[in-house]
Amino acid sequence: MPKPDCIEFPTGEKMPILYEDRSVMAIDKPRGWMLVPFSWQKTNRNLQAALTSSIAAGDFWARSRGLRFLRFVHRLDADTTGILLLGKSMGALKTFGALFESRKMEKVYLAVVEGVPRHQEWICRKKLGPDPRERGRMKIDDRHGKEAETRFRVLHEKKGRTLIEARPVTGRTHQIRVHLAELGHPVVGDELYGRLRANEELGLRAIGLRYNDPFTRRSVEIRAPVEEFVREYGFEMPKFGKLG
């Protein structure tokens, strides 16, 4: 019997598997799932707890693969959708985590922002640090903040909003969202750094990962579907360049 092409929880919720090999699995994370430690039980939307419980229960998607361990390598904000890389062992977790830390993991996002930027392409290198006035919020901090770099490219403009390709070089918390808000073009649906309209979701999606596999040395490129996200905000399908 073939392995399922998605993770399916007992609730019926499914998460498509975009890529898999002996070391890692990449899934398409939906909105609303938090990436917090297994022990953090303040919500039933703790993705790590759901994965661990599903594996322990022997749910078919995990049993068919002989999975005993699966843990997120990096983080996505709860309301950001798209590619999430999961390690199948502690060794894979540490090794692939090092790729993110050493900036050898190329990442691509789509962001829908308020307004129309002045430039078609630009780089933001504003340093980021915690905002002492509000827990969980970040701010531009040129003096004490950590180095951060994001490369942006305009893809489409429509009705006072813009579809942007974002390539974060570093991986600071809320990096893309803060850099865009600092420019005066917050991500649509961002209640922390912009304005939240009724029934509007955060317009941010992780659509691409590229890296050289540290075990096999081969180049790996993972893509997430973009059509539904783009059309949700009224844009046409853009043309994307290659990763790398």
Residue pairs with C-beta under 8 A, 6 or more apart in sequence:
1 64
3 61
3 64
3 65
4 17
4 60
4 61
4 64
5 16
5 17
6 14
6 15
6 16
6 17
6 61
7 14
7 15
7 17
7 27
7 51
7 54
7 61
7 62
8 14
8 15
8 59
8 60
8 61
9 50
9 54
9 59
10 54
10 57
10 59
13 30
15 27
15 28
15 29
15 30
16 27
16 28
17 25
17 26
17 27
18 26
18 27
18 28
18 83
18 222
18 223
18 224
19 25
19 26
19 220
19 222
20 26
21 213
21 216
21 220
22 88
22 215
23 87
23 88
23 89
23 92
23 95
23 96
23 213
23 215
24 73
24 85
24 86
24 87
24 88
24 92
24 96
25 70
25 85
25 86
25 88
26 83
26 84
26 85
26 86
26 209
26 222
27 83
27 84
27 86
28 81
28 82
28 83
28 84
28 224
28 225
29 47
29 76
29 80
29 81
29 82
29 83
29 84
29 206
30 81
31 78
31 79
31 80
31 81
31 201
31 202
32 45
32 78
32 79
33 45
33 46
33 47
33 50
33 78
34 40
34 43
34 45
34 46
34 47
34 78
35 47
35 48
35 72
35 75
35 76
35 78
35 84
36 46
36 48
37 48
38 46
38 48
38 49
38 52
40 46
40 49
41 49
45 78
47 72
48 71
48 72
51 70
51 71
51 86
52 70
54 61
54 62
55 62
55 67
55 68
55 69
55 70
62 70
67 88
69 87
69 88
69 89
69 90
70 86
70 87
70 88
71 86
71 87
71 93
72 84
72 85
72 86
72 87
73 85
73 86
73 87
73 92
73 93
73 96
73 97
73 100
74 84
74 85
74 97
74 100
74 105
74 171
75 173
76 82
76 84
76 206
77 174
77 177
77 202
77 204
79 189
79 201
79 202
79 204
80 109
80 202
80 204
80 205
80 206
81 204
81 205
81 206
81 229
82 109
82 205
82 206
82 207
82 224
83 206
83 207
83 208
83 209
83 222
83 223
83 224
84 206
85 96
85 209
85 222
87 93
87 96
87 97
95 214
95 215
96 105
96 214
98 214
99 105
99 211
99 214
100 171
101 171
103 169
103 170
104 211
104 212
105 209
105 210
105 211
106 167
106 208
106 209
106 210
106 211
106 243
106 244
107 167
107 168
107 171
107 206
107 208
107 209
108 165
108 166
108 167
108 206
108 207
108 208
108 209
108 240
108 243
109 165
109 166
109 167
109 168
109 176
109 204
109 205
109 206
109 207
110 155
110 163
110 164
110 165
110 166
110 204
110 205
110 207
110 226
110 229
110 230
111 163
111 164
111 165
111 166
111 176
111 180
111 187
111 203
111 204
111 205
112 161
112 162
112 163
112 164
112 187
112 188
112 203
112 204
112 233
112 235
113 161
113 162
113 164
113 180
113 185
113 186
113 187
113 188
113 203
114 160
114 161
114 185
114 186
114 188
114 194
114 195
115 160
115 161
115 162
115 184
115 185
116 157
116 160
116 161
116 162
116 185
117 152
117 154
117 162
117 164
117 183
117 185
119 154
120 153
120 154
121 151
121 152
121 153
121 154
122 151
122 152
123 149
123 150
123 151
123 152
124 148
124 149
124 150
124 152
124 179
124 182
124 183
125 147
125 148
125 149
126 140
126 142
126 145
126 148
126 178
126 179
126 182
127 140
127 141
127 142
127 143
127 144
127 145
127 146
127 147
127 148
128 138
128 139
128 140
128 141
128 145
128 146
128 148
128 172
128 173
128 174
128 175
128 178
129 138
129 139
129 141
129 144
129 145
129 146
130 137
130 138
130 139
131 137
131 138
131 139
136 192
137 174
137 192
137 193
138 172
138 173
138 174
138 175
138 178
139 145
139 178
140 178
140 182
146 170
146 172
147 170
148 168
148 170
148 172
148 175
148 179
149 168
149 169
149 170
150 166
150 167
150 168
150 169
150 170
150 175
150 176
150 179
151 166
151 167
151 168
151 169
152 164
152 165
152 166
152 167
152 179
152 180
153 164
153 165
153 167
154 162
154 163
154 164
155 162
155 163
155 164
155 165
155 235
155 238
156 162
156 163
156 235
156 236
156 238
157 163
158 234
158 235
159 234
161 188
161 233
161 234
162 185
163 230
163 233
163 235
163 238
164 180
165 238
165 240
166 176
166 180
168 175
168 176
174 192
174 193
176 187
176 204
177 186
177 187
177 190
177 192
177 193
177 204
178 193
180 186
180 187
180 193
181 187
181 190
181 193
181 194
186 193
186 194
186 195
187 193
187 194
187 202
187 203
187 204
188 194
188 200
188 202
188 203
188 233
189 196
189 197
189 200
189 201
189 202
189 203
190 196
190 202
190 203
190 204
201 232
203 233
205 224
205 226
205 229
206 224
207 223
207 224
207 226
208 221
208 222
208 223
208 224
208 240
208 243
209 220
209 221
209 222
209 243
210 219
210 220
210 221
210 222
210 243
210 244
211 219
211 220
212 218
212 219
212 220
213 219
213 220
221 243
221 244
226 237
227 237
230 236
230 237
230 238
